Amino acid sequence: MAVGRFQVMAVLQAARAFVLGMSIESAKSFGLNRAIFYAAAKKGFKGGTKKTPRKFVLTKKPLCEKKAKEIEKTFKITTIGDEMAYSIKIDRKEFFVIGDEIQSPEDFERQIESRFGNHFKRAWEEAVMLCKDYDRGVLTAQRYFYETVYKPRRDELAKKWSEIGR
């Protein structure tokens, strides 16, 4: 499968979060969360206005009620520089959510890493090095990150990473 802009956004956002100090699991959750968020923003955020009790879902499976209640107590807004995202904690690890869906490292693996075949590690290292080349101010500013890191390279990286994944 080809690597597209969605996967490039997820990898670069994950690398950004990792370089800014998040654990690899949390960074992957953040990267997938931001890719989903920006894809939805581009399409115009449809649905999701109904207020119902939260029933968190992990990898498309509902959690048991006791675990869901424990997780709900940890629900908060987390900031990465000037960017905000909703997060929860599971076993002391921070994961990001959109609606009731938890973006897990397994989801990242399934939706992002799988596109790279056996070459994800190479793309990940490139993304981390790319982020490390930028000033912390660029990485902590949502707009600067988008305009300076992601936008100028998105098509070049999609093409390059698609080729290494073949």
N, C-alpha and C positions, 0 to 999 in steps of 0.2 A: 504494500500500500504506500501511497505517496504521503509525504509529510507536508501539511498545509500550514497556512497562517495560524490556525487555531493551535496546532501543536507547537509552533514556534513561540507563540505568545505564552503558552503554558510553561514551556521549558525556560524561557528567558525570565518570566516572573518567578518561577521556582528558584532559579539561579540567583536572582536579585535578593529574594528573601533569605536564601542560604548565606550569601555573602554578607548580608546585614545581621546575621547571627542566629537565624532559626535552625532548628534541627532539620535533618534531611526529610524526615516524615512530615513535619509541619510545613516545610518549604514546598514539598510536592503538593500538599493539600492546598496551600495558598496559590500556587501556580495554576492548578486546575480551576480553582475557584475564580481567579481573575480572568482566565480564558473564557469560562462560561459567562461570567458577568459582562465582559466586553462584547461577546457574541450576542447576548440578549440585548444589550444597550444598542448595538448596531441595528438589530431587528425591531426595536421599539418596545421592549418589556411587555409582553402580552400576558394577561391572566395574573393570578397570584394576589388578588385584592381581598379575597374572602378571609376573614379572621376566624381561625379555628384553633383549638388546642394543638400545640406542637407535638408531632409524633415523628421523632427523628428516624431516619432511614439510613442504614449503613450498607453500601454496596447493594442497593435495591431490596434489602431485607429489613422489615421492621424490627426494632429492638424490643426485648422484653420490657414490660411496663416498669419494673423496678430499675433496670439499667437506664431506661429513657428518663425517668424522674431524676436519677443521679446526674445524668448528663445535662438535663434542662437547668439544673441549679448552677452550672458552670457557664451558661450562655452569656456572651458579652460581645462588645465591640472591641476589636483589636486594631491597632493602627500600625501601619508600616510606613514610616515617614508621615506624609500627609494623606495617605490612602487608608480608608476604613473598610473593614470586612467583619462579618459576624463569625464568631468562633465558639467552640465548645471544647471541653477536655474529656478525653477517654483515657483512663489509666495514666493520668498526669501528662498526657501528650495532647498538644493543641492541634485541633483540626478545624477547618473552615467549613461553613455551611451556606447554602442558598436555599431559602425556604426551609424545608425539613430535610433536605438531602445533605448528608455529610460527604465532603470530598475527601476520600481516604487515599492513602498511598496506593492501595490496590486499584482504585479507580484510575489514578494517574497512570499506573502501569498498563491497565487495560486500554485506556483511551489515548494515551500519549506514547509511552515507551514502546508499545507493540508496533507502532508505525515504523520504528527504526530497525526492526529485525534484531540482530545481535549487536548492533552498533550504537545503542543508546549511550553507553558509557562515554564514547568518544564525543558525541554531540553534547552531553552534559558537561564534560570537562571544558569544551570550547565555550559553552555558555557561561560557565563560572569564570573562566579567564576573561571573557569579554566584559562581564560585569565588574570584575576586579580592576579593569583598566579605567573605570570611571570614578570620579570623585563621589564621595558619600552623598553630597548634595544632589547629584543627578539621580542616584538610586533611591533617595528618600522623597523625591518630588515626583508624584504621579505623572504630571504632564511632561516634565523633562525626560523621565525614563521612556515614556511613549515616543516622544519626538526625537530623542537623541539616540536611544539604544535600539528600540524595537522597530520603529517605522522605516528607518533607512536600510535595515538589514533583513526585514521579514521575507521578502521574495528571494533574495540571495541565499539565505539560510534554508528556506523551504526547499529550494532546488538542490543545494549542496547536501542537505540531510536526507533528501529523498534518494539521491544517488548513492550515498554511503549505505543506505538501508537495503539496497537491491542486492 
